[in-house]
Amino acid sequence: MRAALAEAAAAARLGEVPVGAVVVMNGRVVGRGRNLRERSQDPSAHAELIAVRAAAARLGTWRLSGATVYVTLEPCPMCAGALVNARVDRVVWGCDDPKAGATRTLFAIGSDPRLNHRFECTPGVLADECAAELSAFFAAVRGRRGRAPGAR
């Protein structure tokens, strides 16, 4: 989770919502990602998807059986669906997402028996640190409101 937090901090430095993710297989990080939605103007540029794409490219397969994904914020519906499709074994996240959480808070996509694959869910790992990163970012954003457009 520390590696995912480092990715989240890197996202914040770029002005992105600070969410970071890593894919781990056999004790090795095989994919890293951070939110890049604003920079890329790509609505799918979430940390989890970027990390999964990197892992798939590195491993030469989209099937990530045996992988654990660590992410600082509970995955949204899009990301949870991608994690099902990637066949990951486990998803570990920091803080719950009351607005879009799709692995426990609003939905339980990863454990839905109607789907062809399910993954183990482990919530709350370093939750306070993950939440603090998000809180600091949004406090800074709120502090900039009222300034000239584009001012940082």
C-alpha positions, -999 to +999 in steps of 0.1 A: +000+000+000+029+023+005+038+020-032+002+029-040+004+059-017+035+071-035+016+069-068-012+089-052+012+116-040+027+118-076-008+122-090-015+151-065+017+168-076+003+168-112-029+183-100-048+150-103-071+135-076-046+116-055-054+079-061-026+054-067-025+017-075+000-011-079-004-046-091+016-072-072+024-107-083+046-132-065+058-104-042+068-081-071+052-049-083+044-056-119+023-025-126+019+010-113-007+036-119-019+070-107-049+090-117-043+109-150-078+118-160-073+156-161-039+155-178-050+130-204-087+141-207-095+104-206-124+094-184-109+059-180-075+071-169-080+059-133-051+046-113-063+010-112-068+008-150-034+023-157-017-002-132-036-031-148-026-021-183+010-018-172+010-052-156-007-068-186+019-053-209+048-063-187+035-099-183+023-103-218-012-114-207-044-097-197-052-125-173-037-114-140-046-145-120-025-146-089-023-108-087-032-085-059-041-049-066-034-023-039-053+010-044-056+039-021-094+045-027-121+019-031-125+011-068-154+027-088-178+006-109-156+009-140-125-001-122-141-029-103-155-043-136-120-042-151-105-060-121-131-087-126-122-089-163-085-090-155-091-120-132-072-106-103-073-126-071-075-099-045-081-061-042-068-043-012-078-006-007-072+021+017-103+043+023-139+036+013-155+058-014-190+068-003-197+084-037-186+057-061-173+027-041-181-005-060-164-032-041-182-027-008-197+007-002-223+011-029-219-021-048-201-054-043-190-061-079-160-082-069-181-106-049-212-107-071-220-144-078-237-135-111-203-126-126-179-151-141-150-141-117-148-129-082-120-115-061-112-113-024-117-078-009-095-064+019-106-028+029-091-003+053-054-008+048-036+024+058-071+040+055-062+071+076-031+079+054-051+073+022-079+096+034-055+122+045-039+124+011-074+130-005-084+155+022-053+176+018-057+177-020-094+188-018-086+213+009-060+228-014-085+228-043-111+246-022-085+271-011-078+280-047-114+287-056-121+323-062-087+329-078-082+337-115-089+308-139-058+286-142-042+300-110-025+275-088 
